[in-house]
Amino acid sequence: MEPILIEETPAKVTVKYDSVAVDLPESIKEQHDKFWGEQIIANPHFRNGEVFTITKIKNTAKELQVTVAKTDYKHYLYTIHHKDCPFPCKVIFTCVAVITTDNYIAFGRMNKHTSTPGRLQFTGGGLDETDLNGSVFDLKKSIGKELEEEMGLHIESSYVKSFAPRFLKSKGTYDFWAVMFELQVDYTSNELRVMFDKHNRRLIAKGEHPEFEEFVFVLLEDAHVLDFIENDQSLKEDYLDPILMKYVRN
C-alpha cells in the first residue's frame, strides 16, 4: 500500500464514462459470487447495484482526467475485503467536509446495516448513471445528492456560505480516488446536529435506513484535532486523519 496522498484539487476534474463494461475472468467472478453469497446472509440489506471502476487516469498539475467503466457492487465489496486481490475494483468517489460557523468539521459514523459499520467518514458516495451528463459525470450533482440523502442539506439553500472542490485524494488503502468538496454552512455545530437528528428520524419514519447512525464534530484547532486522532479508536476512512491535519497545519 502506498501512503495516502492529499493534494489541492486541480483546476479541472473530468470523469468520463466508457460504455464498454468491465469483463472479468470467470474464475474471478466465481470468487466474487461465493463471497457475495456469504455477505448477504450476514447482511440482507446489501444490493448488487452498479459501480464504476477506473480504467484510465491522466493527472497533471492543471487537470485530472479519469475514465471509468461499469462493474457491480459484488466486485467493490470483494475488493475492500481482500487487499491486493487480482482485478480490483478501483473507484473514484465524491465526498464533502461540512464546516460550521463555530469552526467544527462534521463527518458521520456508518450505520450497522452498511458494509463498514461504525466507520467514520465524510458524507459522500460513488458515482451512478443519474450523475451523467452525456458521457461525463457531474460531480457537483453527485455530492449534492449525497448531502441531501445523508444529511438533509441542499447545496442551493440560503444557509450555504460556500461550496467548492477542495482536495484530491489518491493512493492509500485501496488506491481509490476522491474529489473532496468543502461546504461551509451558516449553522453552528449544535444546530447542525439537531438538523441531522431530525433528518434521520424522518428517514426512519418512512421505513428507510439512514446511512449514518450519528454525526461526529471536531473543532478545527490543533489540540482538538490531535486529541481526536490520537484517542478516538473508531474505524476510519484512510483519508480522515490526513484531511483533519491539512485543515489545522496548512
PALO-45750 format. One record per residue (C-alpha): residue in three letters; x, y, z. Coordinates in steps of 0.02 Angstrom, whole numbers, plus 50000, padded with zeros to 5 digits. Layout:
PALO-45750
AlaXYZ ...
//
This chain:
PALO-45750
Met500005000050000 Glu500665017149952 Pro500475031350078 Ile498895041450054 Leu499115057249952 Ile498065072949982 Glu498295087149856 Glu497405103149811 Thr496085099649679 Pro496695104049504 Ala495765117549408 Lys494825104649305 Val494245087049350 Thr493375076549218 Val492685059149246 Lys492155050749082 Tyr491075035449058 Asp491645021148946 Ser490075011648895 Val491034995148875 Ala490764986149040 Val492194977649133 Asp492384959349082 Leu493164949149222 Pro493844931349205 Glu492604917849252 Ser493704911849396 Ile493674929349472 Lys491784930749451 Glu491594914149543 Gln492614920949689 His491524936549693 Asp489924926149687 Lys490484914849830 Phe490974929549940 Trp489364938849896 Gly488324923949949 Glu489184923850119 Gln488954942550141 Ile487104943650102 Ile486744930050231 Ala487584941150361 Asn486814957250293 Pro485244955150186 His485164974050158 Phe486554972850027 Arg486044975749846 Asn487134971549697 Gly486964988149605 Glu488074996549478 Val489805002749523 Phe491065011649411 Thr492895006449414 Ile494345016749348 Thr495105010649185 Lys496215025549140 Ile496965040649231 Lys497845056049163 Asn498385067649304 Thr499305084049278 Ala499525099649384 Lys498085108049292 Glu496885093949254 Leu496355076649310 Gln495525065549178 Val494805049049237 Thr493915035849131 Val492775023249216 Ala491795007949160 Lys490344998649238 Thr490544984049358 Asp489494979149510 Tyr489424980449699 Lys489984962349718 His491624967349637 Tyr491814982549750 Leu491374973049910 Tyr492604959149869 Thr493974972049840 Ile493774980950007 His493844964350100 His495314956950003 Lys496844968149996 Asp497974965849846 Cys496674955049758 Pro496834952449569 Phe495714963449460 Pro495234975549600 Cys493774987549586 Lys494625004549592 Val493335018149616 Ile493295036949612 Phe492015044949726 Thr491495061849792 Cys491415067049974 Val491205083250071 Ala491885091250229 Val490495101350310 Ile491145116250410 Thr490065125550536 Thr490095143850588 Asp490925139150753 Asn492335130550657 Tyr491865112350680 Ile492055099350544 Ala490675086350530 Phe490765068250474 Gly489715052750502 Arg489815035650583 Met489185022150465 Asn487625013050519 Lys487504994750567 His486704988950404 Thr488114995850293 Ser489644986750227 Thr490774995750354 Pro489764997950515 Gly490495010450638 Arg491735017950514 Leu491975036850521 Gln491945045850354 Phe491355061450264 Thr489665062050179 Gly489915055450004 Gly489725040749888 Gly490095032849722 Leu489515038749552 Asp487975032049465 Glu487155034049296 Thr485975047749356 Asp487525058649377 Leu487945057649192 Asn487835072549076 Gly488115064148910 Ser489705053948937 Val490375064849080 Phe489905063349264 Asp489265078949352 Leu490255078349514 Lys489315092649598 Lys487665084049563 Ser488375067949635 Ile488935075449800 Gly487395086649811 Lys486315071049803 Glu487335062649942 Leu487185077950054 Glu485305077950033 Glu485135059250065 Glu486345057850211 Met486175074550300 Gly484625082950231 Leu485665097650167 His485385106249999 Ile486825114849910 Glu485685128149834 Ser484965133650002 Ser485215150750084 Tyr486185143150230 Val487605138150113 Lys489045150550131 Ser490215141950007 Phe490315125649912 Ala491785120249802 Pro493065106349772 Arg494495107549896 Phe495605091949895 Leu496025077149785 Lys496395060449871 Ser497345046049791 Lys498355030649841 Gly498045024250018 Thr497215007950072 Tyr496395002949907 Asp497115016349791 Phe495375023849774 Trp495245041749711 Ala494125055049786 Val493635072749741 Met493375081149910 Phe492215096049920 Glu492055108650060 Leu490345115150114 Gln490285129650236 Val488575131850315 Asp487775145850415 Tyr487425134350562 Thr488325130650725 Ser488835112850764 Asn487365111150885 Glu486125117550756 Leu486815105650625 Arg486725090850745 Val484875094750778 Met484555095650590 Phe485415079050561 Asp484455070350702 Lys482805076650629 His483315070650456 Asn483695053150521 Arg482035052250613 Arg481125056950452 Leu482025043150357 Ile481615030150490 Ala479795035750493 Lys479725032250305 Gly480435014850331 Glu482155019350262 His483845015150337 Pro484965030450368 Glu486745028850304 Phe487455036650463 Glu486935032250640 Glu487685048450708 Phe488735063350662 Val490395067450744 Phe491025085350762 Val492855090050788 Leu493405107850823 Leu494675113350692 Glu496015118450814 Asp497685109550826 Ala497485102451002 His495715095950971 Val496175087750806 Leu497715079350880 Asp496695073151029 Phe495415065550911 Ile496735057250801 Glu497695050150949 Asn496255044551059 Asp494755040150951 Gln494945021650912 Ser493505020450788 Leu493745012850617 Lys494055027450498 Glu494175030550312 Asp496015031750270 Tyr495855049950215 Leu495045056450375 Asp496555059550487 Pro497625067050345 Ile496225078950297 Leu495985084750476 Met497855088350486 Lys497765098050322 Tyr496465109450398 Val497485113950553 Arg499255113250486 Asn499115121850315 
//
